[in-house]
């Protein structure tokens, strides 16, 4: 199609579809094909096709030949129809085969538009008509949608005559045809279809008109759409077909029609749900029966393994279950987790389904992967009648799951008293425990089911039976705060002091969890109030730890030992201070707790509160008179630990309270030092402004600046430099802040210190400089910066070790390359004469040797004993290095002070590869000087 420059309409040029496929009654004649070139650039040129020989409806009737032409005069098509045909019928032929709505077509002769009622018999037997296709009128869209909603087929037809687009959609993707199909308005569906509506245009979720009609049970609409040739198996985005949706809603006649139309009866949704499954799920017996009759798969499961029988049993559809079983389905087929049909029916309490399944012989004790049987799941959900019935047919009443949970246990867990009563009545093991040792009484006590607990105790269960970790029913009830259960068990004679394996008693665990009434009751009946666990924890201590003030108050009023401590020395006040429970701390202080009672390591309540930054606790303890200078055994004070942890407000408060800011530990660590070490800038800033000694070192001579540099605390270093610290202050070994920063590779710290005019060549007492130590560690960027800052490239240690030597020895190729390029002396030896090249040769570092040779190192420069790089490489069997040295001109005959040459070393050590190597390079001209111990056979063979 293309737009005409002479008209607002559209010209029909051609179809790219082979007419032999679209219109089988029309036989194209190749020689009659005329080429048509549309004027509009949006259309593809193609041949207009001559379709002669359209058969008359009745043989022998007069015929008319219609030639359809474009406005340009090119022949589009030639049609032969009965002469009595109307213009409307001509348009219908064009619509049928070319999908052009009748109301958008116009047939023109001369300047007159032909009306639809006019007959071809009015014209010559062969007539030429100009064929025009008009555009849709978008202004008619709302009228068409409204007419479709109101089932007004006359209004729909009028809208189409006004050239409304039959495929217009709402914002949700709904077309007029979809609306009509949903409402079952057959005449509207027919009119829209005749006017070119797309019968397969779907909604956003993939629902087609056929699916919508099937969903609503509109048989005539569904039949019409199928006869019109729509795809009967087209599915939604979730995979639902028209048959699936009709089965889901129980529309038997629609299902019957679709099956007769040969749709795919077993086509499933994406989760594996088939029409049979969904019909069984919803209890549509007649649909299930019909699908079965037409051969649908009755056992096909979903992706989770659920079959139609399973889902029918789950939902209690007895008649569907009965029909499927009589139809021969697999009654014991399981889901992916091995759940059976009987299991799911029992789970949901469908007694009649359970009864029927047992009558047809299903396995009553078949379990899931976790070991749950039908009886178990019925007991879990409290379905007494199902439990009673399964017992009557012989189900195993004591069979447990894989974790040891029995039907009685799970019924007790969920508080199903009548089920518990029945199970006990029929003689199940009342003390049967899980793998962790939990009994039905234990779990009922844990869940607070008093009636179940009372019944079980009266039934004679062991009331003090423990779990594997020693917990009893009374313990677990105390832990969870079930006062009435605790009261009943205690009155029934349960052991109130029986503890867990770690010594935790019911009173202690109740105190831990803040269950005041349980604590009160246990104390009133004589529980040990001070009894500790194995680690020394008492009820008061654990209540203080958890911040339960009311429990702490009650225990203290009950006369517990206020200062009883753990073996490590922790008291209730210490633990409360550690966890920041201000009100508990206040109460204990008011009650007379020892404020300065310390741990074995010397930590007091004030110390631990300061360590954890609990300012209000610190403030409170000082107000009650705690010693703020009392140190740990290592000399650390509350002020120092607060500085170490960076708790600025605690530091500020203690300082305002008059603490000694410079008091150090036994190794000389001050608050400023420890704050700098941990990078707490604000604490460092506060201490400096408050008058702390900024250069005070530790016993080994490390200053705050030194430790900040070592740890890479850039901002702390920057601040300390600004306040005027000694940037060159060294440790007792002579290490400066710059040296330690260089060793650790902290480039930005190094840069900052150099900017503070430090001595870049200040060495340790044994000689290493910052540059040497950075080269040793391989910190390339630090090396580069120090060299650029003017460090001496060849400054050596007392033993003559230079930065180049140590980098060569350590294998840092990039550092060596840089130092060589910067002008370092490649031949400067150590005190024993070892050069960088010799040490690299001795280490077998081929790349390093090559680099040094290329940088101009002396190939044969020996040590004081005459050992050359080649001798060193040969002695260590580094033959590739030796070969490289020879390539750079190393002397193969150079001998050491003892007269040995590389050749002699090879012979004396029976180095076969070395001997072969020297033969290859011509280095064996010297007479052999062989020790008596050399392997003569090897040497002789080689020679």
N, C-alpha and C positions, 0 to 999 in steps of 0.2 A: 504494500500500500504506500501511496505517496500523496502529498497534498498538491492540489492543482493550483497553478498560479491564477486560474480564471474563476475559481470557486472556493467557498469556505468549506466545502465538503472534502471527501477523500475519494480518490480514484482507485478502483480495483485494477491492479495490473496483472498479478499472477500469484500463484502459490508455489512454494518450493517443494511441496509434497507431491510425489508421483501420483498422478490421477488414477493410475492403475491400482494403487493401494487405497486411495480414498473413495473412488467411485468405480467399483468393479463393473457396473453396467455400461460405463462409457469407455470406448476404445479409442485412445489417441492415435491420430494418423501423423506420422513423423513429417511427411512432406507438406502437411497443412499447417505446421507450426510456424508462426510469424514472430520475429524478434521485436520486442517492445522495449524502448529505452525511456524510462520515466524521467521527467524533468526535475523531480525533487531529488536532491543529493542524498536524502535519508533512506532511499529505497535501493535495493540491489537490482540491477538489470537482470531480467530473466525472460524466458519465452512465454508469450501468451499462447494458450493451448486450445486447439480446435477439438471439441468433443462431439463428434457426430453420432447418430444412431441410438439416441435414448429411446428405449422401447416404449411403445404406447401401452397405456394401461390395459386396453383391450385390442387384440389383433383386429386389423381391418378398419380401425377408426381413422378419420382424417388427422394428419399431422401438420404441425407448424415448426418451421426452423427459425430459431431466434439467434441472431448474431449480437453478442454483447460487445460494445466498443467503448474505449475511453474517450474523454473529451477531446483528446488529440486525434481521434479517428482510428487509432490502432485497434485491431481485433483482439479482444480478450478471450472470448470463448464462443463456441457455437453449440447450441443445445437443440435437440429435437424432442418436442413434447406433443401430447394430444391437443388438437386445435381447440377443444372445448375448455382447456386449462385457463385459469384466470391469472392475472398478474400476481396476485397473492400466492397462488400455487407456484408460479415461477420463482418468486422470492423464497418460498419455502424450500424449493430444490437447491437454490444457492445457499441458504442457511444450513440445510442438512449436510451438505458436503463441504462447505467452506466456513462454517461457524460464523456467518455474518447475520446478525439479528435482522429479522424481517423489517422492523420499523426504522432501521437505519439505511435501508436500500431504497434507491429511487431509479425507476426506469423512465427514460425520456426519449420521446420522438419529436424531432424538431425542437420547438421551444416549450412543448407541453409535457407536464409530468403526468404519467399514467396512473390512474386510480387503481386500487387493489382489486376492485370488482370487475374491471374490464376484462374481456376474453380475448385470447389470441386469435380467435376466429374472425374478429373485426378487422384484422390486418391481413396483408398479403401472406401467402404461404411461407415465404421467406422474408423476415423482417429484421432490420437492424435497429437496435436500441442502444442509446448512450446509458452506461451503467455508472451510477454515482453512489458512494457510501458516505452518509452524513456522520458528523461527529456526535458524541453523546452530549446531552445538555446537563451539565453538573448541577444546575439549579433545581433539577427534578429529583435529586437524590433523597432528600428528606421526605418528599411526597411518596416516593416508592417504598421507602422503609416503613413509613407510617401505614401505608395501604397493606403491606405484607403483615405487619403486626395485627391489623384489624381484620385480616382474612377477607379483604374486599377485592376479589379478583377483577371486578370491573374497574376499580380505581387503579389496580396494578396494570391492567391493560391500557388504560388511559395514560398512565405515566410512561409506559413503554412507547405508546404512540407519540408521546412528547419527547422521545429519544432519551429517556432516563437510562443510566448505565445499570444493566441488570446485575452487575457484579460489584456494585458500590458496597463499601464496608463501613461499619461503625468503628469507633476507636478501639474496640475490643476484637476487631476482625470478623464481625458477624455480618453476613450478607443477607439480602432479602430471602434467598432460597433457604438458608439455614433457619431463618425465623419461621418460614412457612413449614419446613420439615419438622421443626420442634413442636409446632402447634397442630400438626397434622392437617393442614389446609391443602387438600389435594388439588383443588382447582388453581390455587395460587401457584403451587409447585409446577403444575402443567403449563400455565401461562408463562411463567418465568423461564421454564426450560425451552418452550417454543421460541422465546425471545432471545435465546442465546446465553442464558445464565450458565456459568461454569458449575456443573453438577458435582465436581470433585474439589471445589475450592474449600479449604478447611479453615477452622478457627486457629487461633494462636497455639492452642494445645494439640492441634492436629485433628480435631473432630470434624468429620465430613457431614454433608446433609444426610447420607445414608446412615451413618452412625447415630446422628441426632434423632432421626426418625425411629431407628431401632431402639434407642434408649427410651423413647416415649411410647413405644408399642404401636406406632402408626403403620399398620401392615400395608395399606394401599399405597402410601407414599413410598415405603421401602420397595414394594413390588415395581412401582413406576420407575424409580431410579435404577433398579437393577436391570429392568428391561431396556432402559436407555443406555445401558452399557457401562455404568460406573464400576470402578474397582471395588468388588465386594469384600476384599480382605484388607483394604487400606486401613492402617492403624493410627492411633494417636501417638503422641511423643512417648507415652508410657507403654505402648504396645497393645492397647485395647482395640479389638476389631468390632465391627457391627454385631457379629455373632456373640462375642464376649459380653458386650454391653446389654444385648437383649437377654442373654442368659442370666446376667447379674440381676436384672429387674423382673425376671420371671415371665417374659412375654412369649408364651408358648408358640403362638401362631407365627410370630416373626421368626422365632428360632426355627420352626418347621420349614417356613419358606426359604430361609437362608440356607438351610441344610439341603433342601431340594435344589437350590441354585448352585450346589457343589462348592460352597465355601470351604476353607480349611477348618475342619472341626476341632483340631488340636492346636491351632496357632495360639501361642502363649504370650503374655505380657513379658516385660523385661525381667520381672522377678520369677518368671516361670509359671504364672497362674493361667490355667486354661479355662475355656468356657464351662467345662464339666466341673472344675474345682470351684469356680465362683457361684455356680448354681447350687452346688452342694453346700457351700458356705452359707448361703442365704436361705437354704431349706426349700428350694423350688423343686419339689419332687417330680412334677410332670416334665419339667425341662431336663432334669437328670435322666428320667426314663426315656425321653425322646432322643437325647444325645447318645444314650447307650444303644438305642435301637439303630441309629444311623452309623454306629461303629466308632464313636469317640473313645479315646483311651481313658479307661476308668481308674487306672493305677498311676498315671503320670504325675510325678511329684513336682512341687515348686523347687526353687533353688535351695531352700532350707530343708527339703525332703518331705514336706507335708503333702499327703495325698488327699483326693476328694473325700475318702472315708474318714481320714483323720480330722479334716476341718468340719465335717458334718457332726462327728462325735464331739468335737470341741464346743460346738454351738448347740448341742443337744437336739439335733434334728433326727429323731428316732426313725421316722419313716424312711428318710433318705439313707440312714445307716442300714436299715433292714433291707432296702432294695439293693444297695450296693453289695452287701454280703451275699444276698441271694443270687446276684449277678456274677458272683465268683471272684470278687476282688481279693487281694492279699490282705487278710485281716491282721496279720502280725508285722506288716511293713512299718519301718520306723523312720523318724526324721533323722537329720544329721547328728543330733545329740542322743539318738537311740530312744526317743520318746515314742511309745506305742499309742494306738487308738484308745486302748483301755486306760492308759495313763492320763491322756488329756481329758477323757470323759470323767475320770475320777477327780482330776484336779478342779474341774468346774462343777462338780457335784451333780452330774446328770445320771441319777440313779437308774432310770429305765434303760438308758443306753448302756450303762455298765452291766446291768442285768442281762440284756440281750447279748452283748459281746461275750459274756461268760457262758451263756447258753450255747453259743455257736463254737465254743472251744478255744478262745484265745488264751495265750499264756498269762496266767494271773500274776506271776512273779517276775516277769521280764522287766529288767531295770534299765534306766538311762545310763549314759556314760559315767555319771557321778554316783550311780548305784541306787537311785530313787525308784521305788516300785509304785504301782497304782495305789496300794494301801498306804504307803508312806505319804504320797502327795495328798490323798484324801484326808489323812490325819493332820497334815500341815495346814490345810485350809478349813479344818473343822467340819467336814461333811460326815456327820455321825452315821447317817443311814447308809452311805456308801461304805464306810468302814465296817459297819455291822454286816452288810451283805457280803463284802469280800471275805470277812472272817467265816461266814457261813459256807462259803464255797471252798474253803481251805487255803486261803492266802497265808503266806508266812508272816506272822505277826511281829517277829523279832528281827526280821531281816533289815540290816543297817546299810547306810550309804558307805562310800569309800572312806569317809572321814569318821565313820563309826556312829553316825546319827541314826537312831532308831525311830520308828513311828511314835513310840511313847515320848521320846525326847523332843521331837519336833512339835508334838501336840502340846507338851508342857511349855515349850518355848513360846508358843503363840497363845497360851492361856485358854485352850479349848478344854474346859473342865469335863464336859460330858464325854468327849472322846477319851480323855485320860482315864476317867472312871470306867468306861467300857473296856478299854485295853487292860487295865489292871484286873477287872472282873474276869476276863477270859484267860488270865494267867501269864501275861508277858513278864519278862525280866524287868523288875521295877528299878533296879540299880545298874542296868546296862549302861556303860559309859562310852563316850567318844574316845577317839585316839589320844586326846589330851587329858582324858580322865574326867570329863564333865558328865554328871548324871542328870536325869530328868529333874531331880530336886534342885540341883545346882542351877540349871538354866532357868527354872521357874522362879527361883530366888533372885537371880540376876535381873530378870524382867519384871519382878515385883508382882507376880500373879499369886496373891495371898491364898485364894481359894484352892488353887492347884497345890501350893506348898502344904497347906493344911491337910488336904486329902492324901497326898503322898506320905506325909509323916504319919498320919493315922493308918495308912496302909502298910506301915512297917519298913519304910526305906531307911538306909543308913544315913542319919542326919549329919554325921561328921566325916563322911567320906571325902577324901581330898582329890583334887586334880593332880596332874603330874608335878606341878610347881608348888603344891601344898595348899591351894585355896579350897576352903570349904564353902558350903551354902551360906553360912552366917557371914563369912568373910565377904563374899561377893555381894550379898545384900547390903552389908555395911558400906562397901565401896560405892555402890550406886544409890545409897541414901534411902532405901526402902524400909522405913522405920517399922511399919506394922509387921513386915516379914521378919525383921531383926527381933522384934519383941516376941513374936510367936515362936521362932526357933529357940530363942533364949529360954523362954518359959517351958518349951518342950524338952529342954535339957541339952541343947547344943553347947559344945565347948567354946566358951567365949574367949579363951586365951590361945586357942590353937592357931599357930602362926604359919605363914608361908615359909618356904625353905630359906628365904633371906631374913626371916624373923619378923616380917610385917604382920601385925595383929589386926583384927577387925577394928579395934579402937584407933590404931594408927592410920589405917587407910581411910576411915571415916573422917579423921582429923585432916588428913591430906586433902580430901575433896570438899571440906567445909560443911559436912553434914552435921550441924550443931545438935539437932534433936537425937540423932543416932549416938553422937558422942555423949550427950547428957544421959541417955538411957544406959549405955554400956558402963559409964562411970557409976551410975546409981546401982547397978547390979553387981558391982565389984570388980570390973575389969582393971588390970594393972595400968595405972596412969603414967608410970615412968618407965615401963618396960621398953628397952631399946631393941632395934634390929641388930643384925650382925655388924653393921657399920656404925652403930651407936646412935642411930636416929630415934628420937622419942616422939610421942604424939605432939608435944609442945613445939619441938623443933620443926617438924614437918608442917604444922599449921602456920608457924611463923614464916617458913619458906614460901608457902602458898599465899600468905597475906590474909588469912582468915581471922580477922580480929576478934569476932565473937567467940570463935573456938578457943583462941589464945586466952581471952579473958576468962572463959569458963574454966579452962584447965588450971589457970593460975589461981582462981578462986577455989578450985577443988584441991589445991595444995601441992601441985607438982613442983619438982625441983627447978627453980627458975634458971639456974646457971649450969644445969647438967649439960655436959659437952660430949661431942663425938671423940673417938680416939685421937683425931687430928686436932681437937681443941675447939671445934665450932660450937658456939652456944646459940640459943634462940635469938638473942640480940644480934649476934654476928650474922646469922643467916638472913634475918629480916633486913639488916642494913645492906647486906650484899645485894638483895633483890629490890631495894628501894621502897619497901613497905613502910612509909612514914608513920602511919597511925599505929601500926604494930610496934615500931621502934618507940614511939612516944609512950604507949601503954607500958612497955617493958621497962623503960627508964623510970617512969612514975612508980612502977611496982617494985623498983629497987634492984634491977639487974645490974651486975658488975659491968661498968662502962668500958673498962680497959682490959678485961679478961681476953687474953690473946691466944691465937693458934700456936701450934708447936713451932712454926716458923716465925712467930712474933707478930703476925698480922692481927690488928685489933678491929673492932667494929668500925671505928673511924677510918682506919686504913682501907678496908674493903669498900666502904661507901665512897671514899675518895677515888679509889681505883675505878669504880663503875660509874662515876660522875653523878651520884645521887646528891645533889646540892642540898635539898631540904633535909635529908637525913644527916648530912654533915653539919648543917646549921643547928639541927636539933641536938645532936650529940655534944657539940661544943657548948650549947646552952645548958646542958645538964652537967658539964664539967669534964668531958673527955679530954685526955692528954693529947694535944695535937702534935707534939714533938716525939711521941714514943715511936721508936724505929723498929723495923724488922730485924732479924738476926744479922742480915747483911748490911744493915744501916739505912735501908730505905725508909723514908718517912711518908706520912699521908700526902704532904706537899709534893714530894718527889714523884710519887706514883701518879698523882693527878696531872703533873707536868708531863710525865711519860705518856699518858693516855690522851693528852690534849684537851682535858676538861678545863677550859679557860675560866668558867664561872666559879668552879671549885677553887682553882688556883687564886683567883682574885679574892674570893672570900677568905681563904686561909691567910693570904698576905695581909688583908685588912685586919685580920684577927691577931696579927703580930708574929706570925711564924718566921723562923730563921730561913731566909730565902737561899742561903748559900750552904746550908748544911749538906754534907756529902755522904755518900755511902763509904764502906770500908775501902773500896778501891778508888775513891776520889771522885766518883760520879756525882755531879751537881744537878739540881733541877734544870738549869739552863742547858747543860750538856745533854741530858736525856731528852729534853724537848727538841733540841736541834737534831739529835740523832734520828728522831721519829718524824721530823719535818713539820712540827706543829708551829707554824710561823707566828700565829697570833699569841701563843704562849711565850715564844721567844721574844716577841716584840714587847709584851707586857713585862716580862722579867727584866729585860734590859732597861726599860724605862723606869722600873721600880728600883734599879740600882744593883742588880746582880753583877758579879765579877765576870766580865765577858771573856777574859783570857785565862780563867782558872782552869788548869789542866787536871786530868786524872793522874793516877800514880805512874802510869807509863808515859805521861807527857802529852796525851791527846787533848787538844783544846776543843771547845764547841765548834769553831770553824773547821777544824780538822775532821771531826766526825760528820759534820754536815757535808763536807766535800766528799768524804768517803762514800756516803750513802746517796750522793747525787741530789741533795736537797737544794736545788738552784736558788729558790726564793729566800731560803734561810741564809745561804751563803751571801746573796746579794745584800740582805739586811745587815748581817754582821759586818760586812765590809764597809757599809755606810756609817755604822756607829763607831768605826775606828779600831777594830781588833787588829792584832799583829798578824798580818797575812803570811809572814814567813816563820811564825812560831812552829818549831819542830818538836817531834816526839823525842823520847830518850834515845831512839835509834837514828835520829836525824831526819825523819820523814816529815816533809812539809805538807800543808794542805794541797799545794799544786801537785806534788809527787803522788799523793794517794789518789787524787782525782784522775791523774794521768794513768795510773795503774788500773783503775776501775773503768777507764774509757768514757768518763763523763765529759764529753767535749764542751758542752755549754758552761759547765763549772770551770773547766780549764780556761776557756775564753774569758770568763768573768774575772778569774783570779789574775790572769795576765793583764787584763785591763786595769787591775788594782795595783799594777807595778810590782808584782812579786819578782823574786830572783828566779828566772827560768832555768838557771844552771845550778841552783843550790842542790848539793848532793847529800845522800845519806852518809853516815860515818864510814861505811865501807866503799863509798864511791858512786853508787848508781844515781844518775840524774833523772829528772822527770822524762826527758827524751829517751834515755836508755830503757827505763822501765816500761814506757809506752811501746817502744819497739819490741821489747821482750814479750809483751802481751799481744802484740799484733794489732794494736789500735791505730789503724792507718790514718784516720782523720785527725786524731790527736797528734800523731807524729807530724803530719803535714802542717798543722797549726803551729806547733812548737818551733819547727824549723823556720816557718815564715815569721815567727815572733823573735827570731834571733838566737835560738839555742845553739850551742856549740855542737856541730855534727860529730866531731871526733873526740870529745871529752870522754876519757876512759876511767874505769874503776881502778882501785889499787892493784888489781891483777891484770890491768891492761885491756879489759873488755870494753869495746866501743859499742854504740848503738847498732852499727852495721854488722859487727861480729855477732852480737846476740840475736839479731833478726835473722842472720844467715843460719845460725845454729838452730833457731826455733822454727825455721821453715816458712817464714812470712815473706813470700815472694814479692808481694806488692809493696811492702815496706822497704825491702832491700832495693827494689827497682827505683823507688822514689829517692832513697838516700843516695844511691849512685848518681842519679840525675842531678841531685842537689849539691854534688861535689864531695861526698864523703870519701875518705881515703880507703880505697879498696884493699890496700896491702898492709894496713897498720896491724901489727901482730899483738898478741897477748904477751905476758911476761915469758912464757915458754916458747914463744915464736909462732904460735898458731895463728894463721891468717883466716879471714872469712872463707877464702876458697878452700883451704885445707880442711876446715871443719865441715863444710858442705860436702866435700869429697868423702871424708870419713863417714858422714851420715848417709851417703848414697843418694843425695838429693840432686838428681840429674838436671832438673830445670834450674835450680839455684846455681849449680856449677856452670851451666851454659850462660846464664845471665851474668855471672861475675866475670867469666872469660870475655864475654862481649863487652863488658864495662871496663876492660883493660887490666884485670888482676894479673899479677905475675904468675905464670903457669907453674914455674918450678921453684918458687920461693919456699925454702925449707924451714922446718922447725929448728931449734937449737941442736937437736940430735941428728939433723940431716934428713929427716923424713919430709918428703915432698908430697904434694897433693896426689900425684900418681901412685907413690908408694902407699899412702894411706888408703886410697881406693882399692888397690890390689890386695892389701893386707885384710881388708874387710869384704873381699870378694864382690865388690861393686864394679863388675866388668863393663857395664854400659857407661858408667862415669869414667872409667879408665879409657875407654875407647873415645869418649868425648874429649878428654884431656889431650889424648894423642892427636886428635884432629886439630886441636888448637896449638899443637907444637910442643907438647910436653916431652921432655927427654926420657927416652926409654932406658937409657943406660945410667942415669943419675943414681948414685949410690949413697947410702946413709953412712954415718960415722963408723958403723960396725962392718962396712964393706958390702952390705946387701943391696941388691938392685931389685927392681920389680921382677925380673926374670928369676933371680935367686929365691924371692919370696914364693913364687909360683912353684918352683921345684921343691923347696924345703917343706912346703905344706901340701905337696901332692895335689895341687889345684889343677885338675885336668883341663877345665875350661880355660884357666889362665895360661897354661902352657900352650894350648891350641891357639889362644888369642895372640900370644907373642910370636908364634910361628907365622900367623897371618899378617901381623904388622911389622915383622922383621925386627923384633926386639930381643932376639936370642943369640946375638953375636958374641956375647961374653961367654967365656968357658963356664961350664957348670960348676957351681960351688955348693955342693949338696951335703947336707948333714947325713950322718950315718943312719938316722932314724927315718929318712924319707922313703916313700914307697917306690923302690927302684923299678918294680915290675910295671907300675902304672906309667912312670916316666919313660921307661924304655919302649913300652908299647906306643906311647904317644909319639916319641921321636921316630 
